[in-house]
């Protein structure tokens, strides 16, 4: 690997890894870790679907409460339960060095497993006539984002947190463009969550800014692709 040289503020030529790193206080790091877990990629789809089911004023109008709960359970299994179980099994079988997926190698099997689950739930929703088309778009976008994540993982450790945030932002933007109601508050909250999450990853992970920004772009692009093939 070639050594990257940079001129520092004293006009001295030094290796990039010799440059002083920004130091954050333990409290800031603790908050960053908290938000990294709170807005983990396994939670973001559930937050988004819960918004559609229980907060959005018109998406599931007329659906009985038990039907809404059933749809949420359908989402909970492939987006949270099975991915977590698979991750723990892979770690127990020593296929992973860490459940935090710190290396590109560790990410390959979990991403492929999640990709299969994401395809399954999208296909189920796609063939249920009572499911709104918008949630089918979301399911396809999440599936497409997993494909992009796997491809990007060949070259870099792209931020999975940022990809999930990008999907959420792109999807809410898609809803806002096609809705008669105001999405200003919802978008402001989503942007705040996105900013906190991405900043937290830069503080407590080894991601570069490029890996985070590209993750956001990949997530938004996934929504664009899903809209093109669904609507």
C-alpha positions as CSV (number, residue, x, y, z in Angstrom):
1,X,0.0,0.0,0.0
2,X,1.3,3.4,-0.9
3,X,2.0,5.8,1.9
4,X,0.0,9.1,1.7
5,X,2.0,12.2,2.5
6,X,0.4,15.5,3.6
7,X,1.9,18.9,4.4
8,X,0.9,19.9,7.9
9,X,0.3,23.4,9.3
10,X,4.1,23.7,10.0
11,X,4.9,23.1,6.3
12,X,6.3,19.7,7.2
13,X,5.8,16.6,5.1
14,X,4.3,13.9,7.2
15,X,2.4,10.6,6.7
16,X,-1.4,10.9,6.8
17,X,-1.6,8.7,9.9
18,X,0.8,11.0,11.7
19,X,-1.7,13.9,11.7
20,X,-3.4,14.6,15.0
21,X,-6.9,13.2,15.2
22,X,-9.9,15.1,16.5
23,X,-10.4,14.0,20.1
24,X,-13.9,13.8,21.5
25,X,-14.9,13.7,25.2
26,X,-16.1,10.4,26.7
27,X,-19.6,12.0,27.1
28,X,-19.8,12.8,23.4
29,X,-18.6,9.3,22.5
30,X,-21.2,7.8,24.8
31,X,-24.0,9.8,23.2
32,X,-22.6,8.8,19.7
33,X,-22.7,5.1,20.7
34,X,-26.2,5.5,22.0
35,X,-27.5,7.0,18.9
36,X,-25.6,4.5,16.7
37,X,-27.6,1.7,18.5
38,X,-30.9,3.7,18.6
39,X,-30.7,4.3,14.8
40,X,-29.1,1.0,13.9
41,X,-30.0,-0.3,10.3
42,X,-32.2,-3.0,11.8
43,X,-34.3,-0.4,13.5
44,X,-34.7,2.2,10.7
45,X,-37.1,0.1,8.5
46,X,-39.3,-0.6,11.6
47,X,-39.4,3.1,12.6
48,X,-40.4,4.0,9.0
49,X,-43.1,1.3,8.8
50,X,-44.4,2.3,12.3
51,X,-44.7,5.8,11.0
52,X,-46.7,4.7,8.0
53,X,-49.0,2.4,10.2
54,X,-49.6,4.6,13.2
55,X,-48.7,8.2,12.5
56,X,-49.2,8.9,8.8
57,X,-52.8,10.4,8.6
58,X,-54.0,8.6,5.4
59,X,-51.7,5.7,4.5
60,X,-53.6,3.0,6.3
61,X,-56.9,4.7,6.8
62,X,-59.7,2.1,7.4
63,X,-57.3,-0.6,8.4
64,X,-58.3,-2.3,11.8
65,X,-55.8,-2.1,14.6
66,X,-55.1,-5.9,14.4
67,X,-54.4,-5.7,10.7
68,X,-51.8,-2.9,11.4
69,X,-50.2,-5.0,14.1
70,X,-50.0,-8.0,11.7
71,X,-48.3,-5.8,9.1
72,X,-45.8,-4.6,11.7
73,X,-45.0,-8.2,12.7
74,X,-44.5,-9.0,9.1
75,X,-41.9,-6.3,9.0
76,X,-40.4,-7.1,12.4
77,X,-39.4,-10.6,11.4
78,X,-37.3,-10.0,8.3
79,X,-36.0,-6.6,9.2
80,X,-35.0,-7.2,12.8
81,X,-35.6,-10.6,14.3
82,X,-34.1,-12.9,11.7
83,X,-31.1,-10.6,10.9
84,X,-30.2,-10.5,14.6
85,X,-30.6,-14.2,15.1
86,X,-28.5,-14.9,12.0
87,X,-25.8,-12.5,13.2
88,X,-25.6,-14.2,16.6
89,X,-25.5,-17.6,15.1
90,X,-22.6,-16.6,12.8
91,X,-20.7,-15.2,15.7
92,X,-21.3,-18.3,17.8
93,X,-20.1,-20.5,14.9
94,X,-17.0,-18.2,14.6
95,X,-17.8,-17.1,11.1
96,X,-17.6,-13.5,12.3
97,X,-14.8,-11.7,14.3
98,X,-17.4,-9.3,15.7
99,X,-21.1,-8.8,15.6
100,X,-20.4,-5.1,14.9
101,X,-19.1,-6.1,11.5
102,X,-16.0,-4.1,11.6
103,X,-14.4,-5.6,8.5
104,X,-15.6,-6.0,4.9
105,X,-15.1,-9.7,5.2
106,X,-17.5,-9.9,8.2
107,X,-20.2,-8.1,6.3
108,X,-20.5,-10.5,3.3
109,X,-22.6,-13.3,4.8
110,X,-24.9,-11.1,6.9
111,X,-25.6,-8.8,3.9
112,X,-26.5,-11.8,1.7
113,X,-28.7,-13.3,4.4
114,X,-30.5,-10.0,4.8
115,X,-30.8,-9.6,1.1
116,X,-32.7,-12.9,0.9
117,X,-35.1,-11.8,3.8
118,X,-35.6,-8.4,2.2
119,X,-36.5,-9.9,-1.1
120,X,-39.0,-12.3,0.6
121,X,-40.9,-9.6,2.4
122,X,-41.0,-7.3,-0.6
123,X,-42.4,-10.2,-2.8
124,X,-45.0,-11.0,-0.1
125,X,-46.2,-7.4,0.1
126,X,-46.1,-7.0,-3.7
127,X,-48.6,-9.8,-4.1
128,X,-51.0,-8.7,-1.4
129,X,-53.6,-6.4,-3.0
130,X,-54.5,-4.7,0.3
131,X,-50.9,-3.4,0.9
132,X,-50.5,0.2,-0.2
133,X,-48.1,0.6,-3.2
134,X,-46.0,3.0,-1.2
135,X,-45.0,0.3,1.3
136,X,-44.1,-2.0,-1.6
137,X,-41.8,0.8,-2.8
138,X,-40.2,0.8,0.6
139,X,-39.7,-2.9,0.6
140,X,-38.1,-2.9,-2.8
141,X,-35.9,0.1,-1.9
142,X,-34.6,-1.8,1.2
143,X,-33.9,-4.9,-1.0
144,X,-32.1,-2.8,-3.6
145,X,-30.0,-1.0,-0.9
146,X,-28.8,-4.4,0.3
147,X,-27.6,-5.2,-3.2
148,X,-25.8,-1.9,-3.5
149,X,-24.2,-2.5,0.0
150,X,-22.9,-5.9,-1.1
151,X,-21.4,-4.5,-4.3
152,X,-19.9,-1.5,-2.6
153,X,-18.5,-3.7,0.1
154,X,-16.1,-5.1,-2.5
155,X,-14.2,-1.8,-2.6
156,X,-15.0,0.0,0.7
157,X,-16.6,-0.4,4.1
158,X,-19.6,1.7,3.1
159,X,-21.7,2.9,6.1
160,X,-24.7,0.7,6.5
161,X,-26.2,3.2,8.9
162,X,-26.0,5.9,6.3
163,X,-27.6,3.6,3.7
164,X,-30.6,3.0,5.9
165,X,-30.8,6.7,6.6
166,X,-30.7,7.5,2.9
167,X,-33.5,5.0,2.3
168,X,-35.6,6.6,5.0
169,X,-35.0,10.2,3.7
170,X,-35.5,9.2,0.1
171,X,-38.7,7.4,0.9
172,X,-40.2,10.2,2.9
173,X,-39.3,12.6,0.1
174,X,-41.1,10.3,-2.3
175,X,-44.2,10.4,0.0
176,X,-44.0,14.1,0.3
177,X,-43.9,14.7,-3.4
178,X,-47.0,12.6,-4.0
179,X,-49.0,13.7,-0.9
180,X,-51.5,16.5,-0.4
181,X,-50.6,16.8,3.3
182,X,-47.6,18.7,4.6
183,X,-44.5,16.7,5.3
184,X,-42.4,19.5,6.7
185,X,-42.4,18.3,10.3
186,X,-41.8,14.7,9.3
187,X,-38.9,15.7,7.0
188,X,-37.3,17.9,9.7
189,X,-37.4,15.1,12.2
190,X,-36.0,12.7,9.6
191,X,-33.2,15.1,8.7
192,X,-32.4,15.6,12.4
193,X,-32.2,11.8,12.9
194,X,-30.0,11.5,9.8
195,X,-27.6,14.2,10.9
196,X,-27.3,12.7,14.4
197,X,-26.8,9.2,13.1
198,X,-24.2,10.0,10.5
199,X,-22.3,12.3,12.8
200,X,-22.3,9.6,15.5
201,X,-20.8,7.1,13.0
202,X,-18.0,9.5,12.2
203,X,-17.3,9.9,15.9
204,X,-17.3,6.3,17.1
205,X,-16.5,4.2,14.0
206,X,-13.6,4.1,11.6
207,X,-15.8,5.2,8.7
208,X,-14.4,8.0,6.4
209,X,-16.7,10.9,5.4
210,X,-16.7,9.4,1.9
211,X,-18.1,6.1,3.1
212,X,-20.9,7.9,5.0
213,X,-21.8,10.3,2.2
214,X,-21.8,7.4,-0.4
215,X,-24.0,5.5,2.0
216,X,-26.5,8.3,2.0
217,X,-26.4,8.5,-1.8
218,X,-26.8,4.8,-2.2
219,X,-29.9,4.8,0.1
220,X,-31.5,7.6,-1.8
221,X,-30.6,6.0,-5.1
222,X,-32.3,2.7,-3.9
223,X,-35.6,4.6,-3.4
224,X,-35.3,6.2,-6.9
225,X,-34.8,2.7,-8.4
226,X,-37.7,1.2,-6.4
227,X,-40.0,4.0,-7.5
228,X,-39.0,3.6,-11.2
229,X,-39.8,-0.2,-11.1
230,X,-42.9,0.0,-8.9
231,X,-44.9,3.1,-9.6
